């Protein structure tokens, strides 16, 4: 048991070093990373598509990297915004790691990129434990997921700089209790800002983009208490739905250019921050 704990700590420490270096490298290039975490089906792709469209319309240099277990559906959808988009297929790996992200950005990320949105694998457990070198971590929850989501996934919501509620257009229909959700967020992450959005109606459109631009301009993001108390919270070291890590990387640039490459992920996922 001790060896397992030691291995987890070593993996987390290695990821932290990679994340620190990546954050510094990107900062030197004027790029800010926004890490989006949520359960599958929360609506984060729809929200991101909306924000990318707004960014392109405003002339903000943005790019997006989206990670899934399979299919290029999200990348194809996001590429319609006109922003550079890259799909990462993890083949069962439940999260991204800083070293993986760094490798995927090399030779792909346009040098003028100001905001890089990373749509993490749909999962509120493993991704929450891995720092990707982001400057803004966003936890999303739809109104259909229950007001106690922050309490069930305290690391995901406790380490977030910003919490977004999605699909608010159906909040009344599903009996969503906004006040209770906000109280639950404050219980695990005191002071965390909570924004309401609906990709269908456009409510809250641009809120994520504005928050990201504010951080890029030097405004300090909300500092979670959990991050100060426990720099390495870790609920689950890694989870493979399949027995191996086999990455397929797909680029979707503005002109829908398609670049295909294959490489094997490390046998032991490199944890968090």
C-alpha positions in Angstrom: 0.0 0.0 0.0 2.8 2.4 0.9 4.5 1.8 -2.5 1.2 2.6 -4.3 0.9 5.9 -2.3 4.5 6.7 -3.1 4.0 6.0 -6.7 1.0 8.2 -6.8 2.8 11.0 -5.1 5.7 10.6 -7.5 3.4 10.7 -10.5 1.7 13.8 -9.2 5.0 15.5 -8.5 6.2 14.8 -12.0 3.0 16.2 -13.5 3.4 19.3 -11.3 6.9 19.9 -12.7 5.6 19.5 -16.2 2.7 21.8 -15.6 4.9 24.5 -14.0 7.2 24.4 -17.0 4.4 24.5 -19.5 2.7 27.4 -17.7 5.9 29.4 -17.7 6.6 28.6 -21.4 3.1 29.6 -22.5 3.2 32.7 -20.4 6.4 33.7 -22.2 4.5 33.4 -25.4 1.5 35.4 -24.2 -0.8 32.3 -24.1 -3.2 31.6 -21.2 -4.7 28.1 -20.8 -8.3 27.6 -19.7 -9.0 24.0 -18.5 -12.7 23.0 -18.7 -13.8 20.1 -16.5 -17.3 18.5 -16.4 -19.3 15.3 -16.5 -20.1 13.9 -19.9 -23.2 15.6 -21.3 -22.9 18.8 -19.3 -22.9 20.9 -22.5 -19.3 22.1 -22.3 -18.8 21.6 -26.1 -21.8 23.7 -26.9 -20.7 26.4 -24.5 -17.1 26.3 -25.9 -18.4 26.5 -29.5 -20.3 29.6 -28.6 -17.3 31.2 -26.9 -15.0 30.4 -29.8 -17.4 32.0 -32.2 -17.5 35.1 -30.1 -13.8 35.2 -29.8 -13.3 34.9 -33.5 -15.9 37.6 -34.1 -14.0 39.9 -31.7 -10.7 39.2 -33.3 -9.3 37.4 -30.2 -6.6 34.9 -31.2 -8.0 31.6 -29.7 -7.4 27.9 -30.2 -9.0 24.8 -28.6 -7.8 21.3 -27.8 -10.5 18.8 -27.0 -10.0 15.3 -25.5 -12.3 12.3 -25.8 -12.1 8.6 -25.5 -13.3 8.2 -29.1 -14.7 10.1 -32.1 -13.6 13.4 -33.6 -17.1 14.8 -33.2 -16.3 17.6 -30.8 -13.3 18.8 -32.9 -15.4 18.9 -36.1 -18.0 20.9 -34.2 -15.6 23.3 -32.7 -13.7 23.9 -35.9 -16.8 25.4 -37.4 -16.0 28.5 -35.4 -13.0 29.1 -37.5 -10.5 28.8 -34.6 -7.7 26.3 -34.8 -8.9 23.1 -33.1 -7.1 19.8 -32.3 -8.7 16.5 -31.2 -6.9 14.2 -28.8 -8.3 10.7 -28.6 -7.2 8.9 -25.4 -8.5 5.4 -26.1 -9.7 4.9 -22.6 -7.3 7.2 -20.6 -9.7 9.2 -18.4 -7.8 12.5 -18.3 -5.1 14.7 -19.8 -1.8 15.3 -18.2 0.6 18.3 -18.5 3.2 16.3 -20.4 0.7 15.0 -22.8 -0.7 18.5 -23.4 2.8 19.9 -23.9 3.5 17.2 -26.6 0.2 17.9 -28.4 0.9 21.6 -28.5 4.3 21.3 -30.0 4.3 22.2 -33.6 0.6 22.8 -33.6 -0.4 25.8 -31.4 -0.3 29.0 -33.5 2.3 31.3 -32.0 -0.1 34.3 -31.7 -2.6 32.4 -29.6 -3.8 34.4 -26.6 -6.3 32.0 -25.2 -6.1 28.2 -25.4 -9.2 26.4 -24.3 -8.7 22.8 -23.2 -11.8 20.7 -23.1 -10.8 17.9 -20.8 -12.2 14.4 -20.9 -15.7 14.2 -19.6 -15.1 13.1 -16.1 -15.1 14.9 -12.7 -12.7 12.6 -10.9 -9.3 12.0 -12.6 -9.0 15.3 -14.5 -9.5 17.2 -11.3 -6.2 15.9 -10.0 -4.0 17.0 -12.9 -2.7 20.5 -13.3 -2.4 21.2 -17.1 -0.5 24.4 -16.7 -3.7 26.3 -16.8 -4.3 29.8 -15.5 -8.0 29.4 -15.3 -9.7 26.2 -14.2 -13.4 26.0 -14.8 -15.8 23.4 -13.5 -19.2 23.1 -15.3 -22.4 21.5 -14.2 -25.7 21.4 -16.0 -29.0 22.0 -14.2 -30.0 18.4 -14.8 -27.1 17.0 -12.7 -28.4 17.9 -9.3 -27.6 20.7 -6.9 -25.3 18.5 -4.8 -22.8 17.9 -7.6 -20.2 20.2 -5.9 -20.5 18.1 -2.7 -20.1 14.8 -4.6 -17.0 16.0 -6.5 -15.3 18.4 -4.0 -11.9 18.3 -5.7 -13.3 19.3 -9.1 -15.4 22.1 -7.7 -13.1 22.9 -4.8 -10.1 23.7 -7.1 -12.0 25.6 -9.7 -11.3 29.3 -10.3 -14.8 29.6 -11.8 -18.0 27.6 -11.8 -20.4 27.6 -14.7 -23.9 26.3 -14.7 -25.1 25.3 -18.1 -28.5 24.6 -19.7 -30.3 27.1 -17.6 -33.0 27.4 -20.2 -34.5 24.2 -18.7 -33.8 25.0 -15.1 -37.4 25.6 -14.2 -38.6 22.5 -16.0 -36.2 20.3 -14.1 -36.7 22.1 -10.8 -33.2 23.3 -10.4 -32.6 25.0 -7.1 -30.0 27.7 -7.9 -29.7 29.0 -4.4 -29.0 25.5 -3.1 -26.4 24.9 -5.8 -24.7 28.1 -5.0 -24.6 27.2 -1.3 -23.0 23.9 -2.1 -20.3 25.5 -4.3 -19.5 27.9 -1.4 -19.3 25.0 1.0 -16.4 23.4 -1.0 -15.0 26.5 -2.5 -15.7 29.7 -0.5 -15.8 32.8 -2.7 -15.9 30.9 -6.0 -17.8 32.9 -8.7 -20.8 31.1 -10.2 -22.1 32.1 -13.6 -25.3 31.0 -15.3 -25.3 30.1 -19.0 -27.4 28.6 -21.7 -26.0 27.9 -25.1 -29.5 27.5 -26.5 -30.8 30.9 -25.5 -27.4 32.7 -25.4 -27.8 33.6 -21.8 -24.4 34.3 -20.3 -22.8 34.2 -23.7 -19.3 35.7 -23.6 -19.0 35.3 -19.8 -16.3 32.6 -20.1 -14.5 34.5 -22.8 -14.5 37.7 -20.7 -13.2 35.8 -17.6 -10.4 34.3 -19.7 -9.4 37.6 -21.2 -9.4 39.2 -17.7 -6.9 36.6 -16.6 -4.8 37.1 -19.7 -4.8 40.8 -19.0 -3.4 40.2 -15.5 -6.5 40.1 -13.3 -6.0 37.5 -10.6 -8.5 34.6 -10.8 -10.3 33.4 -7.7 -7.9 31.5 -5.5 -9.5 28.4 -4.1 -8.9 27.6 -0.4 -8.4 24.0 -1.3 -5.5 24.8 -3.6 -3.8 26.7 -0.8 -4.4 24.0 1.8 -3.8 20.9 -0.3 -1.7 21.6 -3.3 -2.0 17.9 -4.5 -5.6 16.8 -3.8 -6.1 13.5 -5.6 -9.2 11.5 -5.6 -8.2 8.8 -8.1 -4.8 8.4 -9.7 -5.9 7.0 -13.0 -8.6 5.1 -14.7 -8.4 3.2 -17.9 -11.6 1.9 -19.5 -9.2 -0.1 -21.7 -6.0 -1.8 -20.8 -3.7 0.5 -22.6 -3.0 4.1 -23.4 -3.0 4.7 -27.2 -3.3 8.2 -28.4 -4.7 9.3 -31.7 -4.1 13.0 -32.4 -6.2 14.9 -34.9 -5.8 18.4 -36.0 -8.8 20.5 -37.2 -7.5 23.9 -38.3 -9.6 26.6 -39.8 -9.6 25.0 -43.2 -10.4 21.6 -41.7 -6.9 20.3 -42.6 -6.6 16.9 -41.2 -3.4 15.7 -39.6 -3.2 12.2 -38.2 -0.6 10.7 -36.0 -0.3 7.9 -33.5 1.7 7.5 -30.4 1.5 5.5 -27.2 0.8 7.2 -23.9 2.9 6.3 -20.9 1.9 3.1 -19.2 1.5 5.0 -15.9 -0.5 8.2 -16.2 1.3 11.2 -14.8 -0.9 12.8 -12.2 -1.8 16.1 -11.0 -1.6 19.5 -9.3 
